[in-house]
Amino acid sequence: MRLLTRVLFVALLGIAADASATPYDDLLTQDDIGPNKIPHLGTSRILVIPSRVGTTVFPAGRWAQLAQRFATAGGEGTFRRYWQIVSNGRYDPVPTLAKPVLFPDSCPLPGKALSNCSITLTPADAVYLLNGVGAAAITKVIERVRD
């Protein structure tokens, strides 16, 4: 589960990062990112799992954007190319894009209703995630991919 959490965390970092940003190798120092938190050297296989909560279907246009962004071959503007650049060629994440996981009638976050199925960057949500909820939600998503 620890490796899976690291892999998903790296995938989320890639989603949040702007692939067109000026490359800066913030992985070179370990002041903020320890060597066991996220990979920064070598090659990693990354599983990217888009998800959707609620009855709205997953937009076809969004799927096309994700397929381009997480192309296994890489290329300009892709997740893989971004991390190759910021690591100065020391890290090569090879992504695999899974089909979207849908939660039309339930929230994968334990204790949250469908109408309030979100996490924000607040201290309260940080405590919520640290109490094992994040791992439980990731487990539900992985089970859906498996099934």
Secondary structure, DSSP 8 states (H G I E B T S, - for coil): -HHHHHHHHHHHHHHHS-TTS----TTSS-SSS-TTTS--SEEEEEEE--EEESSS---HHHHHHHHHHT-TT--TTSHHHHHHHHTTTSEEEEEEE---EEESS--SSTT--GGG----SSHHHHHHIIIIIHHHHHHHHHHHHH-
